[in-house]
Amino acid sequence: MIVIRPQLKSIPKLFPVLLKIINEKFYTDTNDFEIPIGSELISINNIKATELRNRLLKYAPSDGYNTSKKYRQIEREFGILHFYEFGPKSSYQITYRTPSNKILSKKIESQSFESIGKRFSQRNSYFSIYHKSKNKSQFIKNTLGKKEPFLYFVDSLNTAVLTINTFGLDKQKFQTNIKGLFRDLKQKKTKNLIIDIRQNEGGYPENAMNTFSYIANETFIQPLSQHVITSSLPQNNYSQEINNEYTYKSFFENYFQNSSKQGNEWTIYAPKNELSIAPSKKGYKGKTFILIGGKTFSASATFALNCKNQGIPLIGEETGGGYYLHTGGFPVIYELPNSKIKIMLSFVKIKKYVKDKTVKKGTGVLPDIKIKLTIQDLIKGRDSQLDYVLKYIKKELD
């Protein structure tokens, strides 16, 4: 369930310092307000940072019990979430510890939402410094802000980096684009491929599975089963169906009407004794590495799970999307009759095909090699996860 925040007629001025969460603590992500980058936030208006973090966790949804997705959302939306929790403030008294271990206090005036947004490209955690980009705004536009998947090559290492920020694009155009990118890899005879899905919050499962078919080592299946517990939309008078292709009635009739029913649950099972999707005949034959993070969610987390099932190494941090299952499929917005609070519910429970069943329930997809951003990485603007893979490849070549 996702609580939809109320639309504001106007957004008040907000807490303006841009922050990054590292080891459950807040650190400054820019050099703004004469606060050194990498300074630890100790308190805001005498409320300790630990309490701030714990109070803001409720605003960020995730699958299961993991906090990686929650932290990525809190750091990105800290100003507005602080407003939701504590109300508008004209200024903030903050206490912080500098990288040289000095504890200082400073009064900072609140700023407009627009002016804060204009400084987002200055975040060191967006790694423009690592990529030696002098124009940070243009770098963000060409990387984090780019919806279409894109390739760049590290020729000295015979390596390519394929960034896929979303699987939520038009299926035909997306899959045509992916086909062309893998054709480019083949033409350049690239021996190492890094696929970066750290910013990918999901989209169409078909796009994720089509992409995986180009790197799969063997046939695969996903999901294992899909479940619904109602044949009609409950409390229909309070609902708003947002699926452009189906109403819930036509969705159920098309997919679940003739499915297996036990008790009050209808289930679609994957084919038994055979895996459903074969690797692409035009697939990539080199070594593949996958970068994952807290924003890796929904169909993107399933993509990561497919990689894990087939031994394709995952590097980074735990995904926000669940390992064993998640709810998704048919989202509906409800407005609660008295409070007028809006919530979004999805009606399909999706159980995933997993090979390793020893993983603790409630977790995301875990990396094979856990690499987290450190304070020094933040200060230097170093992409430690990508850097790890590139250094590994270089070592293999030496």
TORKOL-4160 file (C-alpha; in steps of 0.2 Angstrom, whole numbers, padded with zeros to 4 digits, m for minus):
398
<pt num="1" X="0000" Y="0000" Z="0000"/>
<pt num="2" X="0006" Y="0017" Z="m0004"/>
<pt num="3" X="m0001" Y="0033" Z="0004"/>
<pt num="4" X="m0003" Y="0047" Z="m0009"/>
<pt num="5" X="0002" Y="0063" Z="m0001"/>
<pt num="6" X="m0011" Y="0077" Z="m0002"/>
<pt num="7" X="m0009" Y="0090" Z="m0017"/>
<pt num="8" X="m0004" Y="0107" Z="m0010"/>
<pt num="9" X="m0011" Y="0123" Z="m0018"/>
<pt num="10" X="0006" Y="0130" Z="m0015"/>
<pt num="11" X="0022" Y="0122" Z="m0008"/>
<pt num="12" X="0030" Y="0132" Z="0007"/>
<pt num="13" X="0048" Y="0135" Z="0009"/>
<pt num="14" X="0058" Y="0120" Z="0014"/>
<pt num="15" X="0073" Y="0113" Z="0023"/>
<pt num="16" X="0086" Y="0117" Z="0009"/>
<pt num="17" X="0102" Y="0106" Z="0014"/>
<pt num="18" X="0104" Y="0091" Z="0002"/>
<pt num="19" X="0108" Y="0075" Z="0011"/>
<pt num="20" X="0114" Y="0058" Z="0008"/>
<pt num="21" X="0111" Y="0043" Z="0020"/>
<pt num="22" X="0127" Y="0033" Z="0023"/>
<pt num="23" X="0127" Y="0019" Z="0037"/>
<pt num="24" X="0110" Y="0026" Z="0043"/>
<pt num="25" X="0117" Y="0044" Z="0046"/>
<pt num="26" X="0114" Y="0060" Z="0036"/>
<pt num="27" X="0128" Y="0068" Z="0027"/>
<pt num="28" X="0129" Y="0084" Z="0017"/>
<pt num="29" X="0129" Y="0080" Z="m0002"/>
<pt num="30" X="0135" Y="0097" Z="m0008"/>
<pt num="31" X="0146" Y="0112" Z="m0001"/>
<pt num="32" X="0131" Y="0124" Z="0000"/>
<pt num="33" X="0129" Y="0136" Z="0015"/>
<pt num="34" X="0148" Y="0135" Z="0019"/>
<pt num="35" X="0145" Y="0118" Z="0026"/>
<pt num="36" X="0159" Y="0106" Z="0020"/>
<pt num="37" X="0153" Y="0091" Z="0010"/>
<pt num="38" X="0152" Y="0075" Z="0019"/>
<pt num="39" X="0148" Y="0084" Z="0036"/>
<pt num="40" X="0137" Y="0073" Z="0047"/>
<pt num="41" X="0120" Y="0081" Z="0052"/>
<pt num="42" X="0118" Y="0079" Z="0071"/>
<pt num="43" X="0101" Y="0088" Z="0073"/>
<pt num="44" X="0089" Y="0100" Z="0066"/>
<pt num="45" X="0080" Y="0112" Z="0078"/>
<pt num="46" X="0086" Y="0101" Z="0093"/>
<pt num="47" X="0079" Y="0085" Z="0085"/>
<pt num="48" X="0092" Y="0072" Z="0084"/>
<pt num="49" X="0096" Y="0065" Z="0066"/>
<pt num="50" X="0092" Y="0047" Z="0072"/>
<pt num="51" X="0074" Y="0053" Z="0077"/>
<pt num="52" X="0072" Y="0062" Z="0061"/>
<pt num="53" X="0077" Y="0047" Z="0051"/>
<pt num="54" X="0065" Y="0035" Z="0061"/>
<pt num="55" X="0051" Y="0047" Z="0060"/>
<pt num="56" X="0052" Y="0049" Z="0041"/>
<pt num="57" X="0053" Y="0031" Z="0037"/>
<pt num="58" X="0034" Y="0029" Z="0037"/>
<pt num="59" X="0033" Y="0040" Z="0022"/>
<pt num="60" X="0043" Y="0029" Z="0010"/>
<pt num="61" X="0036" Y="0012" Z="0005"/>
<pt num="62" X="0046" Y="m0004" Z="0001"/>
<pt num="63" X="0044" Y="m0022" Z="m0001"/>
<pt num="64" X="0046" Y="m0032" Z="0015"/>
<pt num="65" X="0057" Y="m0026" Z="0029"/>
<pt num="66" X="0072" Y="m0019" Z="0020"/>
<pt num="67" X="0076" Y="0000" Z="0021"/>
<pt num="68" X="0087" Y="0003" Z="0006"/>
<pt num="69" X="0073" Y="0010" Z="m0005"/>
<pt num="70" X="0066" Y="0020" Z="0010"/>
<pt num="71" X="0083" Y="0028" Z="0013"/>
<pt num="72" X="0085" Y="0032" Z="m0006"/>
<pt num="73" X="0068" Y="0041" Z="m0006"/>
<pt num="74" X="0071" Y="0050" Z="0011"/>
<pt num="75" X="0087" Y="0058" Z="0005"/>
<pt num="76" X="0080" Y="0063" Z="m0011"/>
<pt num="77" X="0064" Y="0071" Z="m0003"/>
<pt num="78" X="0070" Y="0076" Z="0014"/>
<pt num="79" X="0064" Y="0094" Z="0013"/>
<pt num="80" X="0046" Y="0090" Z="0009"/>
<pt num="81" X="0045" Y="0075" Z="0021"/>
<pt num="82" X="0052" Y="0086" Z="0035"/>
<pt num="83" X="0038" Y="0098" Z="0031"/>
<pt num="84" X="0025" Y="0084" Z="0032"/>
<pt num="85" X="0031" Y="0079" Z="0048"/>
<pt num="86" X="0035" Y="0095" Z="0057"/>
<pt num="87" X="0026" Y="0109" Z="0047"/>
<pt num="88" X="0033" Y="0124" Z="0039"/>
<pt num="89" X="0048" Y="0133" Z="0046"/>
<pt num="90" X="0055" Y="0150" Z="0041"/>
<pt num="91" X="0072" Y="0144" Z="0047"/>
<pt num="92" X="0082" Y="0129" Z="0054"/>
<pt num="93" X="0095" Y="0128" Z="0067"/>
<pt num="94" X="0106" Y="0114" Z="0063"/>
<pt num="95" X="0121" Y="0106" Z="0072"/>
<pt num="96" X="0133" Y="0096" Z="0061"/>
<pt num="97" X="0150" Y="0088" Z="0063"/>
<pt num="98" X="0163" Y="0092" Z="0049"/>
<pt num="99" X="0174" Y="0079" Z="0041"/>
<pt num="100" X="0188" Y="0086" Z="0052"/>
<pt num="101" X="0178" Y="0082" Z="0067"/>
<pt num="102" X="0172" Y="0100" Z="0072"/>
<pt num="103" X="0155" Y="0101" Z="0079"/>
<pt num="104" X="0147" Y="0118" Z="0073"/>
<pt num="105" X="0129" Y="0125" Z="0073"/>
<pt num="106" X="0122" Y="0136" Z="0060"/>
<pt num="107" X="0105" Y="0145" Z="0056"/>
<pt num="108" X="0099" Y="0142" Z="0039"/>
<pt num="109" X="0084" Y="0150" Z="0030"/>
<pt num="110" X="0071" Y="0140" Z="0022"/>
<pt num="111" X="0071" Y="0140" Z="0003"/>
<pt num="112" X="0058" Y="0138" Z="m0011"/>
<pt num="113" X="0055" Y="0120" Z="m0019"/>
<pt num="114" X="0061" Y="0127" Z="m0035"/>
<pt num="115" X="0078" Y="0134" Z="m0029"/>
<pt num="116" X="0081" Y="0118" Z="m0020"/>
<pt num="117" X="0078" Y="0108" Z="m0036"/>
<pt num="118" X="0090" Y="0118" Z="m0046"/>
<pt num="119" X="0104" Y="0113" Z="m0034"/>
<pt num="120" X="0101" Y="0094" Z="m0036"/>
<pt num="121" X="0113" Y="0092" Z="m0050"/>
<pt num="122" X="0127" Y="0098" Z="m0038"/>
<pt num="123" X="0125" Y="0082" Z="m0028"/>
<pt num="124" X="0142" Y="0073" Z="m0027"/>
<pt num="125" X="0132" Y="0057" Z="m0025"/>
<pt num="126" X="0127" Y="0059" Z="m0044"/>
<pt num="127" X="0145" Y="0056" Z="m0048"/>
<pt num="128" X="0148" Y="0069" Z="m0061"/>
<pt num="129" X="0166" Y="0072" Z="m0054"/>
<pt num="130" X="0170" Y="0053" Z="m0056"/>
<pt num="131" X="0165" Y="0055" Z="m0074"/>
<pt num="132" X="0175" Y="0071" Z="m0076"/>
<pt num="133" X="0160" Y="0081" Z="m0082"/>
<pt num="134" X="0162" Y="0100" Z="m0080"/>
<pt num="135" X="0144" Y="0103" Z="m0083"/>
<pt num="136" X="0135" Y="0095" Z="m0069"/>
<pt num="137" X="0117" Y="0099" Z="m0075"/>
<pt num="138" X="0120" Y="0092" Z="m0093"/>
<pt num="139" X="0128" Y="0077" Z="m0085"/>
<pt num="140" X="0112" Y="0073" Z="m0075"/>
<pt num="141" X="0101" Y="0077" Z="m0091"/>
<pt num="142" X="0111" Y="0064" Z="m0100"/>
<pt num="143" X="0112" Y="0051" Z="m0087"/>
<pt num="144" X="0100" Y="0050" Z="m0072"/>
<pt num="145" X="0087" Y="0060" Z="m0082"/>
<pt num="146" X="0088" Y="0049" Z="m0097"/>
<pt num="147" X="0073" Y="0037" Z="m0099"/>
<pt num="148" X="0079" Y="0028" Z="m0114"/>
<pt num="149" X="0092" Y="0014" Z="m0111"/>
<pt num="150" X="0109" Y="0020" Z="m0117"/>
<pt num="151" X="0127" Y="0013" Z="m0119"/>
<pt num="152" X="0144" Y="0020" Z="m0117"/>
<pt num="153" X="0161" Y="0012" Z="m0119"/>
<pt num="154" X="0177" Y="0011" Z="m0109"/>
<pt num="155" X="0188" Y="0006" Z="m0124"/>
<pt num="156" X="0204" Y="0003" Z="m0113"/>
<pt num="157" X="0195" Y="m0011" Z="m0104"/>
<pt num="158" X="0185" Y="m0018" Z="m0119"/>
<pt num="159" X="0170" Y="m0014" Z="m0108"/>
<pt num="160" X="0153" Y="m0006" Z="m0110"/>
<pt num="161" X="0141" Y="0001" Z="m0098"/>
<pt num="162" X="0122" Y="m0001" Z="m0102"/>
<pt num="163" X="0111" Y="0010" Z="m0091"/>
<pt num="164" X="0093" Y="0006" Z="m0090"/>
<pt num="165" X="0084" Y="0019" Z="m0079"/>
<pt num="166" X="0066" Y="0012" Z="m0082"/>
<pt num="167" X="0057" Y="m0003" Z="m0089"/>
<pt num="168" X="0041" Y="0008" Z="m0090"/>
<pt num="169" X="0043" Y="0014" Z="m0108"/>
<pt num="170" X="0033" Y="0009" Z="m0123"/>
<pt num="171" X="0036" Y="m0010" Z="m0125"/>
<pt num="172" X="0039" Y="m0010" Z="m0144"/>
<pt num="173" X="0050" Y="0005" Z="m0144"/>
<pt num="174" X="0060" Y="m0001" Z="m0129"/>
<pt num="175" X="0063" Y="m0018" Z="m0135"/>
<pt num="176" X="0068" Y="m0011" Z="m0152"/>
<pt num="177" X="0080" Y="0000" Z="m0143"/>
<pt num="178" X="0088" Y="m0014" Z="m0133"/>
<pt num="179" X="0090" Y="m0025" Z="m0148"/>
<pt num="180" X="0100" Y="m0011" Z="m0157"/>
<pt num="181" X="0111" Y="m0008" Z="m0141"/>
<pt num="182" X="0115" Y="m0027" Z="m0140"/>
<pt num="183" X="0119" Y="m0027" Z="m0159"/>
<pt num="184" X="0131" Y="m0012" Z="m0156"/>
<pt num="185" X="0139" Y="m0023" Z="m0142"/>
<pt num="186" X="0142" Y="m0037" Z="m0154"/>
<pt num="187" X="0149" Y="m0026" Z="m0168"/>
<pt num="188" X="0162" Y="m0019" Z="m0156"/>
<pt num="189" X="0166" Y="m0036" Z="m0149"/>
<pt num="190" X="0164" Y="m0030" Z="m0132"/>
<pt num="191" X="0170" Y="m0043" Z="m0119"/>
<pt num="192" X="0163" Y="m0035" Z="m0103"/>
<pt num="193" X="0146" Y="m0028" Z="m0100"/>
<pt num="194" X="0140" Y="m0018" Z="m0085"/>
<pt num="195" X="0121" Y="m0016" Z="m0083"/>
<pt num="196" X="0117" Y="m0002" Z="m0072"/>
<pt num="197" X="0099" Y="m0003" Z="m0065"/>
<pt num="198" X="0102" Y="0007" Z="m0048"/>
<pt num="199" X="0090" Y="0020" Z="m0053"/>
<pt num="200" X="0077" Y="0008" Z="m0061"/>
<pt num="201" X="0061" Y="0008" Z="m0051"/>
<pt num="202" X="0052" Y="m0005" Z="m0063"/>
<pt num="203" X="0039" Y="m0004" Z="m0077"/>
<pt num="204" X="0033" Y="m0017" Z="m0089"/>
<pt num="205" X="0039" Y="m0035" Z="m0084"/>
<pt num="206" X="0039" Y="m0039" Z="m0103"/>
<pt num="207" X="0053" Y="m0026" Z="m0105"/>
<pt num="208" X="0063" Y="m0033" Z="m0091"/>
<pt num="209" X="0061" Y="m0051" Z="m0097"/>
<pt num="210" X="0066" Y="m0046" Z="m0115"/>
<pt num="211" X="0081" Y="m0037" Z="m0109"/>
<pt num="212" X="0086" Y="m0052" Z="m0098"/>
<pt num="213" X="0085" Y="m0064" Z="m0113"/>
<pt num="214" X="0100" Y="m0056" Z="m0121"/>
<pt num="215" X="0111" Y="m0060" Z="m0106"/>
<pt num="216" X="0103" Y="m0076" Z="m0100"/>
<pt num="217" X="0114" Y="m0092" Z="m0099"/>
<pt num="218" X="0099" Y="m0104" Z="m0100"/>
<pt num="219" X="0080" Y="m0104" Z="m0101"/>
<pt num="220" X="0071" Y="m0095" Z="m0087"/>
<pt num="221" X="0054" Y="m0092" Z="m0079"/>
<pt num="222" X="0047" Y="m0077" Z="m0070"/>
<pt num="223" X="0035" Y="m0076" Z="m0061"/>
<pt num="224" X="0032" Y="m0093" Z="m0053"/>
<pt num="225" X="0013" Y="m0088" Z="m0049"/>
<pt num="226" X="0001" Y="m0074" Z="m0049"/>
<pt num="227" X="m0014" Y="m0073" Z="m0036"/>
<pt num="228" X="m0029" Y="m0062" Z="m0033"/>
<pt num="229" X="m0042" Y="m0064" Z="m0020"/>
<pt num="230" X="m0057" Y="m0055" Z="m0027"/>
<pt num="231" X="m0067" Y="m0056" Z="m0044"/>
<pt num="232" X="m0074" Y="m0039" Z="m0042"/>
<pt num="233" X="m0067" Y="m0022" Z="m0036"/>
<pt num="234" X="m0071" Y="m0020" Z="m0018"/>
<pt num="235" X="m0078" Y="m0003" Z="m0012"/>
<pt num="236" X="m0080" Y="0002" Z="m0030"/>
<pt num="237" X="m0088" Y="0019" Z="m0025"/>
<pt num="238" X="m0072" Y="0025" Z="m0017"/>
<pt num="239" X="m0060" Y="0019" Z="m0030"/>
<pt num="240" X="m0052" Y="0026" Z="m0045"/>
<pt num="241" X="m0045" Y="0013" Z="m0058"/>
<pt num="242" X="m0030" Y="0020" Z="m0066"/>
<pt num="243" X="m0025" Y="0005" Z="m0078"/>
<pt num="244" X="m0027" Y="0012" Z="m0096"/>
<pt num="245" X="m0029" Y="m0006" Z="m0103"/>
<pt num="246" X="m0042" Y="m0014" Z="m0092"/>
<pt num="247" X="m0055" Y="m0011" Z="m0079"/>
<pt num="248" X="m0053" Y="m0023" Z="m0065"/>
<pt num="249" X="m0068" Y="m0033" Z="m0071"/>
<pt num="250" X="m0061" Y="m0035" Z="m0089"/>
<pt num="251" X="m0044" Y="m0038" Z="m0081"/>
<pt num="252" X="m0050" Y="m0053" Z="m0070"/>
<pt num="253" X="m0060" Y="m0060" Z="m0084"/>
<pt num="254" X="m0046" Y="m0060" Z="m0096"/>
<pt num="255" X="m0033" Y="m0067" Z="m0085"/>
<pt num="256" X="m0040" Y="m0075" Z="m0069"/>
<pt num="257" X="m0058" Y="m0081" Z="m0074"/>
<pt num="258" X="m0053" Y="m0098" Z="m0079"/>
<pt num="259" X="m0037" Y="m0100" Z="m0067"/>
<pt num="260" X="m0035" Y="m0112" Z="m0053"/>
<pt num="261" X="m0046" Y="m0107" Z="m0038"/>
<pt num="262" X="m0044" Y="m0113" Z="m0020"/>
<pt num="263" X="m0054" Y="m0105" Z="m0007"/>
<pt num="264" X="m0055" Y="m0087" Z="m0010"/>
<pt num="265" X="m0040" Y="m0086" Z="m0021"/>
<pt num="266" X="m0037" Y="m0087" Z="m0040"/>
<pt num="267" X="m0020" Y="m0092" Z="m0046"/>
<pt num="268" X="m0011" Y="m0093" Z="m0062"/>
<pt num="269" X="0004" Y="m0105" Z="m0061"/>
<pt num="270" X="0019" Y="m0104" Z="m0073"/>
<pt num="271" X="0021" Y="m0120" Z="m0084"/>
<pt num="272" X="0027" Y="m0135" Z="m0075"/>
<pt num="273" X="0043" Y="m0145" Z="m0080"/>
<pt num="274" X="0048" Y="m0132" Z="m0092"/>
<pt num="275" X="0056" Y="m0115" Z="m0092"/>
<pt num="276" X="0046" Y="m0102" Z="m0102"/>
<pt num="277" X="0058" Y="m0090" Z="m0110"/>
<pt num="278" X="0074" Y="m0095" Z="m0119"/>
<pt num="279" X="0089" Y="m0084" Z="m0121"/>
<pt num="280" X="0090" Y="m0073" Z="m0136"/>
<pt num="281" X="0099" Y="m0081" Z="m0151"/>
<pt num="282" X="0107" Y="m0064" Z="m0153"/>
<pt num="283" X="0112" Y="m0063" Z="m0135"/>
<pt num="284" X="0127" Y="m0056" Z="m0127"/>
<pt num="285" X="0141" Y="m0069" Z="m0125"/>
<pt num="286" X="0154" Y="m0059" Z="m0114"/>
<pt num="287" X="0155" Y="m0057" Z="m0095"/>
<pt num="288" X="0141" Y="m0047" Z="m0087"/>
<pt num="289" X="0140" Y="m0038" Z="m0071"/>
<pt num="290" X="0124" Y="m0030" Z="m0064"/>
<pt num="291" X="0124" Y="m0014" Z="m0053"/>
<pt num="292" X="0109" Y="m0014" Z="m0041"/>
<pt num="293" X="0103" Y="m0002" Z="m0027"/>
<pt num="294" X="0089" Y="0003" Z="m0016"/>
<pt num="295" X="0079" Y="0011" Z="m0030"/>
<pt num="296" X="0080" Y="m0006" Z="m0040"/>
<pt num="297" X="0061" Y="m0010" Z="m0038"/>
<pt num="298" X="0047" Y="m0020" Z="m0045"/>
<pt num="299" X="0051" Y="m0027" Z="m0063"/>
<pt num="300" X="0069" Y="m0021" Z="m0061"/>
<pt num="301" X="0071" Y="m0031" Z="m0045"/>
<pt num="302" X="0064" Y="m0046" Z="m0054"/>
<pt num="303" X="0077" Y="m0043" Z="m0067"/>
<pt num="304" X="0091" Y="m0043" Z="m0054"/>
<pt num="305" X="0083" Y="m0059" Z="m0047"/>
<pt num="306" X="0084" Y="m0068" Z="m0064"/>
<pt num="307" X="0102" Y="m0063" Z="m0064"/>
<pt num="308" X="0105" Y="m0070" Z="m0047"/>
<pt num="309" X="0096" Y="m0086" Z="m0051"/>
<pt num="310" X="0109" Y="m0089" Z="m0066"/>
<pt num="311" X="0125" Y="m0084" Z="m0057"/>
<pt num="312" X="0127" Y="m0067" Z="m0065"/>
<pt num="313" X="0135" Y="m0056" Z="m0052"/>
<pt num="314" X="0126" Y="m0042" Z="m0043"/>
<pt num="315" X="0136" Y="m0028" Z="m0036"/>
<pt num="316" X="0129" Y="m0014" Z="m0024"/>
<pt num="317" X="0116" Y="m0014" Z="m0011"/>
<pt num="318" X="0100" Y="m0023" Z="m0007"/>
<pt num="319" X="0086" Y="m0019" Z="m0019"/>
<pt num="320" X="0070" Y="m0011" Z="m0014"/>
<pt num="321" X="0060" Y="m0024" Z="m0023"/>
<pt num="322" X="0056" Y="m0040" Z="m0014"/>
<pt num="323" X="0066" Y="m0057" Z="m0016"/>
<pt num="324" X="0052" Y="m0070" Z="m0014"/>
<pt num="325" X="0036" Y="m0059" Z="m0019"/>
<pt num="326" X="0028" Y="m0042" Z="m0021"/>
<pt num="327" X="0011" Y="m0035" Z="m0024"/>
<pt num="328" X="0009" Y="m0027" Z="m0041"/>
<pt num="329" X="m0001" Y="m0029" Z="m0057"/>
<pt num="330" X="m0017" Y="m0019" Z="m0055"/>
<pt num="331" X="m0016" Y="m0003" Z="m0045"/>
<pt num="332" X="m0031" Y="0006" Z="m0039"/>
<pt num="333" X="m0032" Y="0023" Z="m0030"/>
<pt num="334" X="m0044" Y="0024" Z="m0015"/>
<pt num="335" X="m0050" Y="0039" Z="m0006"/>
<pt num="336" X="m0055" Y="0035" Z="0012"/>
<pt num="337" X="m0072" Y="0042" Z="0015"/>
<pt num="338" X="m0069" Y="0052" Z="0031"/>
<pt num="339" X="m0051" Y="0058" Z="0031"/>
<pt num="340" X="m0050" Y="0060" Z="0012"/>
<pt num="341" X="m0033" Y="0052" Z="0012"/>
<pt num="342" X="m0029" Y="0043" Z="m0004"/>
<pt num="343" X="m0020" Y="0026" Z="m0005"/>
<pt num="344" X="m0015" Y="0016" Z="m0019"/>
<pt num="345" X="m0017" Y="m0003" Z="m0018"/>
<pt num="346" X="m0011" Y="m0017" Z="m0030"/>
<pt num="347" X="m0022" Y="m0032" Z="m0032"/>
<pt num="348" X="m0010" Y="m0045" Z="m0038"/>
<pt num="349" X="0002" Y="m0055" Z="m0027"/>
<pt num="350" X="0017" Y="m0060" Z="m0038"/>
<pt num="351" X="0027" Y="m0075" Z="m0031"/>
<pt num="352" X="0044" Y="m0076" Z="m0039"/>
<pt num="353" X="0055" Y="m0091" Z="m0045"/>
<pt num="354" X="0070" Y="m0092" Z="m0034"/>
<pt num="355" X="0084" Y="m0105" Z="m0034"/>
<pt num="356" X="0091" Y="m0100" Z="m0017"/>
<pt num="357" X="0077" Y="m0103" Z="m0004"/>
<pt num="358" X="0088" Y="m0099" Z="0011"/>
<pt num="359" X="0087" Y="m0081" Z="0010"/>
<pt num="360" X="0078" Y="m0072" Z="0024"/>
<pt num="361" X="0060" Y="m0068" Z="0021"/>
<pt num="362" X="0056" Y="m0050" Z="0019"/>
<pt num="363" X="0072" Y="m0045" Z="0011"/>
<pt num="364" X="0076" Y="m0038" Z="m0006"/>
<pt num="365" X="0087" Y="m0046" Z="m0019"/>
<pt num="366" X="0104" Y="m0046" Z="m0010"/>
<pt num="367" X="0120" Y="m0042" Z="m0020"/>
<pt num="368" X="0133" Y="m0055" Z="m0022"/>
<pt num="369" X="0147" Y="m0042" Z="m0019"/>
<pt num="370" X="0141" Y="m0028" Z="m0006"/>
<pt num="371" X="0148" Y="m0011" Z="m0010"/>
<pt num="372" X="0141" Y="0004" Z="m0002"/>
<pt num="373" X="0145" Y="0022" Z="m0004"/>
<pt num="374" X="0157" Y="0028" Z="0010"/>
<pt num="375" X="0159" Y="0045" Z="0017"/>
<pt num="376" X="0176" Y="0047" Z="0008"/>
<pt num="377" X="0167" Y="0041" Z="m0008"/>
<pt num="378" X="0154" Y="0055" Z="m0006"/>
<pt num="379" X="0167" Y="0068" Z="m0003"/>
<pt num="380" X="0177" Y="0064" Z="m0018"/>
<pt num="381" X="0162" Y="0061" Z="m0029"/>
<pt num="382" X="0167" Y="0043" Z="m0032"/>
<pt num="383" X="0155" Y="0030" Z="m0039"/>
<pt num="384" X="0162" Y="0016" Z="m0028"/>
<pt num="385" X="0151" Y="0002" Z="m0036"/>
<pt num="386" X="0155" Y="0006" Z="m0054"/>
<pt num="387" X="0173" Y="0009" Z="m0049"/>
<pt num="388" X="0174" Y="m0008" Z="m0041"/>
<pt num="389" X="0169" Y="m0017" Z="m0057"/>
<pt num="390" X="0180" Y="m0007" Z="m0068"/>
<pt num="391" X="0195" Y="m0011" Z="m0056"/>
<pt num="392" X="0190" Y="m0029" Z="m0056"/>
<pt num="393" X="0190" Y="m0030" Z="m0075"/>
<pt num="394" X="0207" Y="m0021" Z="m0076"/>
<pt num="395" X="0215" Y="m0033" Z="m0064"/>
<pt num="396" X="0208" Y="m0047" Z="m0074"/>
<pt num="397" X="0217" Y="m0040" Z="m0090"/>
<pt num="398" X="0233" Y="m0036" Z="m0081"/>
